[in-house]
Amino acid sequence: MTTNEQEYRDNPEEVRWEGRFIVAKTRGRWEYVGRSRNIGAGVILAIDDADNVILVEQFRVPLGRPCLELPAGLIGDTEGSEGEDPATAAARELEEETGYRAARIESLGMFYSSPGMVSECFTLYRATGLERVSEGGGIDDEGIIVHHVPLAEIADFVAARRAEGMAIDVKMLLLLGAGMLADR
């Protein structure tokens, strides 16, 4: 164990500020944020029978612009939903955001998107057996736009959105990874 690692293991975590959804913490000299109440997130990789990836676009206040993302949502974030089954929450979020109901939801594991400054983790789910049951778009004023992108065209689609000034969520690398490695 390094001296740096020992320093942080020996110091207690301290909450510096907590809001409704996030909490700012320190451990020794390290500052980071996480979700309040240890709320987790579910991210859904949904590919329909025609090999279209179901993506969502929504305005993200911290970025000040729309962002292209995989469908996702918080687990157990509303009053009365504490202890919500993560797979059930992922299926609910997929339907709310995209209008698709999945026959099967399979966990692909837990991941951390920015572990140097955020303790938040998400579970990645694969949704199969998709059936369109509504237009999607989210709830309340989320204003989600649903995109159906042929898997073979995903790199071009993402590049075109980036050229338009749209933010691209890091989880999109899941779909771009093999293509990014192929040209080295």
Helices and strands as residue ranges (DSSP letters): H 3-10, E 13-18, E 22-27, E 30-35, G 36-38, E 40-46, E 52-60, E 65-69, E 72-75, H 86-98, E 100-112, E 121-132, E 145-150, G 151-153, H 154-163, E 167-168, G 170-172, H 173-182
